[in-house]
Amino acid sequence: MGRHLQTDDPRFVRDVDSKALLSTDYNALQQHRQQRIYFETQQRDINIMKTQIESLTKVTEEIIEMKTLLKQVIVEKN
């Protein structure tokens, strides 16, 4: 980690090498990390649900096709 200089605002320090202004608010960092984990979990759950919906849609299409074929067989036998 590079060297830091305190700025006029105690919430920030300046990285000497990159000249970047860095926040020193540890609570904000922890909150950001928790939010990121929450949103990643939400996105994973959404992706799982999308996969399940696709699977159910395929099954539904297959059932419709089976019904259609069964109706044709019944009509042909009569």
C-alpha positions as CSV (number, residue, x, y, z in Angstrom):
1,M,0.0,0.0,0.0
2,G,1.3,3.4,-0.9
3,R,2.0,6.4,1.4
4,H,-0.9,8.7,2.2
5,L,-1.2,12.3,3.2
6,Q,-4.1,13.6,5.3
7,T,-6.2,16.2,3.4
8,D,-8.0,19.2,4.9
9,D,-11.1,17.0,5.0
10,P,-10.5,14.2,7.7
11,R,-12.7,11.8,5.7
12,F,-10.1,11.6,2.9
13,V,-6.4,10.9,2.4
14,R,-4.3,11.5,-0.7
15,D,-2.2,8.6,-2.1
16,V,1.3,10.1,-2.7
17,D,2.1,7.9,-5.7
18,S,-1.1,7.9,-7.7
19,K,-2.5,11.2,-6.4
20,A,-5.8,9.4,-5.8
21,L,-8.2,10.8,-3.2
22,L,-9.2,7.9,-0.9
23,S,-12.1,7.7,1.5
24,T,-11.2,6.7,5.1
25,D,-14.9,5.9,6.0
26,Y,-14.6,2.2,7.0
27,N,-18.3,1.9,7.7
28,A,-19.2,3.1,4.2
29,L,-16.8,0.5,2.8
30,Q,-18.4,-2.3,4.9
31,Q,-21.9,-1.2,3.8
32,H,-20.8,-1.2,0.2
33,R,-19.4,-4.7,0.5
34,Q,-22.6,-5.9,2.1
35,Q,-24.7,-4.3,-0.6
36,R,-22.6,-5.9,-3.3
37,I,-22.9,-9.3,-1.8
38,Y,-26.7,-8.8,-1.4
39,F,-27.1,-7.8,-5.1
40,E,-24.9,-10.6,-6.3
41,T,-27.1,-13.0,-4.4
42,Q,-30.2,-11.4,-5.9
43,Q,-28.7,-11.7,-9.4
44,R,-27.8,-15.4,-8.8
45,D,-31.4,-16.1,-7.6
46,I,-32.8,-14.3,-10.7
47,N,-30.6,-16.4,-13.0
48,I,-31.7,-19.6,-11.2
49,M,-35.4,-18.6,-11.7
50,K,-34.8,-17.7,-15.3
51,T,-33.4,-21.2,-15.9
52,Q,-36.3,-22.8,-14.1
53,I,-38.8,-20.8,-16.2
54,E,-37.0,-21.9,-19.4
55,S,-37.2,-25.5,-18.3
56,L,-40.9,-25.2,-17.4
57,T,-41.6,-23.5,-20.7
58,K,-40.0,-26.4,-22.6
59,V,-42.0,-29.0,-20.6
60,T,-45.2,-27.0,-21.3
61,E,-44.4,-27.0,-25.0
62,E,-43.7,-30.7,-25.0
63,I,-47.0,-31.4,-23.2
64,I,-48.9,-29.3,-25.8
65,E,-47.2,-31.2,-28.6
66,M,-48.1,-34.5,-26.9
67,K,-51.7,-33.4,-26.6
68,T,-51.8,-32.5,-30.2
69,L,-50.4,-35.8,-31.3
70,L,-52.8,-37.7,-29.1
71,K,-55.7,-35.8,-30.6
72,Q,-54.5,-36.7,-34.1
73,V,-54.2,-40.4,-33.1
74,I,-57.8,-40.3,-31.7
75,V,-59.2,-38.6,-34.8
76,E,-57.4,-41.1,-37.1
77,K,-58.8,-44.1,-35.1
78,N,-62.4,-42.8,-35.5
